[in-house]
Amino acid sequence: MLTVLGRRTSFNVQKVTWLLDEIDLPFRHIELGGKFGGLDTPEFRMHNPHGKVPVLKDGDHVVWESHAILRFLAAKYAADRFWSDDPAIRSPVDQWMDWSLSTLQHDFLSGVFWGYYRTPQEERDWPTINRSIEKCTGHFRLLDTMLSDRENLLGATLSLADIVIGAHLYRYYNLDLERPALPHLDDWYERLRKRPAYLRNVMIPFDDLFGKLSF
C-alpha cells in the first residue's frame, strides 16, 4: 500500500491526499511534522534529506516534493484522467503547476498565510503583508478571468493544475481579510466544495496554526 508521510494540516500534504482520494487509490497516512515531530530522525532524513513533508512511499520507491509526487501518481496510477503522453496536452498543466508553486504559493502561503495568520499579532509586518495581499489580489483576479468561460482552469475536466491552485482556496476564503468581488473564482470554489475528496482532504480546520511560527 502507498504511504503518505506528513501532517494533515500541511497545505502541500493536502494536495497529495486530495489527488489520491480523487483517483480512489488506497493509502496509509502517517502524521509527521509540526506538533507530531519526527522530521529530524535519521529514518525520515533517509526518505527526504531536506526534512520536509510530504513524502510518498510506494513500496521501496520514495518521492518527495508535492508536485513531483502528484506527477508520479498521475503518470503511474491515473493516466486516463490526469496524465497524457502528449507534451502539447501536458504542458498547459505544467505551466500552471509551476506558476502555482513559484508565484501564487509564494505570495499567498508565505506572504499572507504565514505573514498574517501564523505570525503572532504583535510581530506582524503589515507593510510586507499588505504588499503580499495586493499581489495575491492580482493573482486571484487573473484566475477569475481564466474561469469566466469554463468549469475548471483548463476546461471541463479537473487537472493537476486545479489541484495545486484550488487547494489554496479553503484558506483564502477563511482568512479574516477583505477580498475583492471575484464571481467566477467564487463559483469555482463552490464547485470544488461539492467534491467529496476536496471536502475530506482540503477543508480541514487550521485554527491550531494561528499565531504559531513554530510548534
Secondary structure, DSSP 8 states (H G I E B T S, - for coil): -EEEES-TT-HHHHHHHHHHHHTT--EEEE--SGGG--TTSHHHHHH-TT--S-EEEETTEEEESHHHHHHHHHHHH-HHHH--S-HHHHHHHHHHHHHIIIIIHIIIIIIIIIIIISS-GGG--HHHHHHHHHHHHHHHHHHHHHGGG-SBTTBSS--HHHHHHHTTHHHHTTSSS-----HHHHHHHHHHHTSHHHHHHT----GGGTT-S--
